[in-house]
Amino acid sequence: MVNTNALRAEWVKKGMTQSQVAERIGISSKTMSNRMKKKEFGTDEVNKLITLLSIKDPMQIFFADKVT
């Protein structure tokens, strides 16, 4: 399960919006919104997000046991 709050914090730190992130990883804003609601991303999307946002510890975001 993806920690969407932590993921959102990463793109906010980079000064980006959810729509900008979606566009840069090659998905629509609607698809990004659905992924955030379901807290699930495909492996290709995860890899693109890690690279785009320069995420240093992806385990805490993309493999969260509990999301508060």
Secondary structure, 3 states (H helix, E strand, C coil): CCCHHHHHHHHHHCCCCHHHHHHHHCCCHHHHHHHHHHCCCCHHHHHHHHHHHCCCCHHHHHCCCCCC
